[in-house]
């Protein structure tokens, strides 16, 4: 099954280096026209210049591809809208959005400033919201769209010192869940990628031997599958060092305990059964979970 991106237009945010650069190069090598976005700031989000995005766009053009550069900050909706217009004016459409831009402001929660918490949410979550919002009308009109959120194992499972980052990364999974539902009838598929790679983001955080195994290019196949015509939707793919897994937000079979005065004590007693993982499922939407609960209560009558 060839993954061909000829005729497609892609925007990759934060593509001036690290994973985003690999995503942009791979999409372009497979035929996509790519708008390479990067604010060009430091790992903590300070500073900025278009030169990082321009260098990757130049690299694509030098290899015979088509690319444009944008230095827009994903935190600035006006700048993001202008970036999307830039792609549309040049190429007439936007088929693929890879929300990849990100920063770190790691500290234990006790020492973390609220300003650092807000900034990290602003870049990861609102940055992705801005980009999705700006491409959404185009994608619904053309009845085709592929959006990839960059989540993280820090969001899915937690990581010491990353309360802000983890919260932002799990929020992107929440954004995916609803955009996938709303986009389905318009041919828009929305997925999440949870990468592990040696980039400046992981410099100093992982031992050298581990970093060597984590070539960012090894994550790219997961992005290509999630951005392809054959893409699934509402899928969370984890990728690192050539290994791939899928993460799920599941629901256990649980138990019906009722609403009697001793419900708290009964729940405490049967917690193991409520949390038992045999037969767990992934509801198709949030309301399905509520409907299941109501159906169970009605069965008791
Ligand atoms: P990186 O620091 O090399 O790449 C992030 C890029 O985003 C940088 O080039 C930066 O200039 C850009 N950026 C930051 N703020 C921006 C803004 N406001 N507007 C536009 N661009 C902005 O790090 P890496 O590792 O390549 O990260 C890419 C994505 O993957 C991030 O979302 C990160 O959180 C995520 N990720 C990375 C993991 C890893 O192991 N490297 C693990 C899990 C997630």
Boltz pocket constraint, residues with backbone or C-beta under 6 A from the ligand:
constraints:
  - pocket:
      binder: B
      contacts: [[A, 13], [A, 14], [A, 15], [A, 16], [A, 17], [A, 18], [A, 19], [A, 20], [A, 37], [A, 38], [A, 39], [A, 40], [A, 41], [A, 42], [A, 43], [A, 45], [A, 52], [A, 72], [A, 73], [A, 74], [A, 75], [A, 99], [A, 100], [A, 101], [A, 102], [A, 103], [A, 123], [A, 127], [A, 150], [A, 151], [A, 152], [A, 153], [A, 193], [A, 194], [A, 195], [A, 196], [A, 197], [A, 198], [A, 199], [A, 200], [A, 201], [A, 202]]
      max_distance: 6.0
